[in-house]
């Protein structure tokens, strides 16, 4: 159980590099979680497509998600590792959750992860399988 009420259980990090066609599904899947003790950090790694417009529009419409979100739009493209490290600079969660700009979570993803991590506090890393794999 998260004993520090000022610290979210999860920090969800999404790195976006030209994902205008998939980022809305990602955002929707985060918004539809049935576990709410998280913060969300999106880093747009200087996308040259309409990713910024899609993200801004979605967050403008979804006030619940917007309140949990820190959105960083980089003007200069960083190398992959540097752009993935960017959200870690401000992450406050007990656990980091990665959801790339072309991925999505089922609505109970965070709840199930929370159950497992709470029962097994010695676990340092939790990796979920992709739903489309056998």
C-alpha positions in Angstrom: 0.0 0.0 0.0 1.2 3.5 -0.8 1.8 5.0 2.6 2.8 8.5 1.4 -0.5 10.1 0.3 1.4 12.9 -1.5 3.2 10.4 -3.7 1.2 8.6 -6.4 1.5 4.8 -6.6 2.3 4.9 -10.3 3.8 7.4 -12.7 2.7 6.5 -16.2 5.2 7.7 -18.8 4.4 8.1 -22.5 7.0 9.1 -25.0 5.6 10.3 -28.3 7.5 10.6 -31.6 5.1 11.1 -34.5 2.1 9.1 -33.2 -0.8 11.3 -34.4 -2.6 8.2 -35.6 -2.3 6.2 -32.3 -1.9 8.6 -29.4 -5.6 9.2 -28.9 -6.2 5.5 -28.2 -3.3 5.6 -25.7 -4.7 8.6 -24.0 -8.2 7.1 -23.9 -6.8 3.9 -22.3 -5.1 5.9 -19.6 -8.2 7.9 -18.9 -10.4 4.8 -18.7 -8.4 3.1 -15.9 -10.4 1.9 -12.9 -7.4 2.6 -10.6 -6.8 6.3 -10.0 -3.6 6.7 -7.8 -1.3 7.8 -10.6 0.2 10.7 -12.3 0.7 10.9 -16.1 3.7 12.3 -17.9 3.7 12.7 -21.7 6.8 13.8 -23.5 6.4 14.8 -27.2 9.8 14.3 -28.6 9.6 17.1 -31.2 7.0 15.3 -33.4 6.8 16.7 -36.9 3.2 15.4 -37.4 0.0 16.4 -35.7 0.7 14.5 -32.4 0.8 17.8 -30.4 -2.6 18.9 -31.8 -4.2 15.5 -31.0 -2.7 15.5 -27.4 -3.7 19.1 -26.7 -7.2 18.5 -28.1 -7.7 15.4 -26.1 -6.5 16.9 -22.8 -8.7 19.9 -23.5 -11.7 17.7 -23.6 -10.8 15.2 -20.9 -10.5 17.4 -17.7 -10.1 14.4 -15.4 -7.1 13.2 -17.3 -5.8 16.7 -17.8 -5.6 17.2 -14.0 -3.3 14.2 -13.7 -1.1 15.0 -16.7 2.1 16.8 -17.2 2.7 17.4 -20.9 6.1 18.3 -22.1 6.6 19.2 -25.7 10.3 19.2 -26.8 11.3 21.7 -29.5 14.5 19.8 -30.3 14.4 16.0 -30.9 16.3 14.0 -28.3 17.8 10.6 -28.8 15.5 7.8 -27.8 17.0 7.1 -24.3 17.2 10.8 -23.5 13.5 11.3 -24.4 12.5 8.3 -22.3 14.6 9.7 -19.4 12.9 13.1 -19.6 9.7 12.0 -17.7 11.8 10.3 -15.0 13.3 13.7 -14.1 9.9 14.7 -12.7 8.2 11.4 -11.8 6.9 11.0 -8.3 5.3 7.6 -8.3 6.5 4.6 -6.3 6.5 2.6 -9.6 7.1 3.8 -13.2 4.7 2.5 -15.9 5.6 2.7 -19.5 2.9 3.1 -22.1 4.3 4.1 -25.5 2.4 6.4 -27.8 1.2 3.5 -29.9 0.2 1.2 -27.0 -2.8 1.1 -24.8 -4.0 -0.5 -21.5 -7.1 -2.5 -20.7 -9.2 -0.6 -18.1 -8.1 -2.8 -15.2 -4.3 -2.8 -16.0 -3.3 -0.5 -13.2 -5.6 -2.1 -10.7 -4.2 -5.6 -11.4 -0.6 -4.3 -11.2 -1.4 -2.5 -7.9 -2.8 -5.8 -6.5 0.2 -7.8 -7.4 2.7 -5.1 -6.2 0.9 -4.6 -3.0 0.8 -8.3 -2.1 4.4 -8.7 -3.2 6.2 -5.5 -2.0 9.6 -7.1 -2.6 8.9 -7.0 -6.4 11.0 -4.3 -8.0 9.8 -4.7 -11.6 6.4 -5.8 -13.0 6.1 -6.5 -16.7 2.8 -7.3 -18.3 2.3 -9.3 -21.5 0.8 -7.8 -24.6 -2.9 -8.8 -25.0 -2.4 -9.7 -28.7 0.2 -12.4 -28.0 -0.6 -16.0 -27.4 
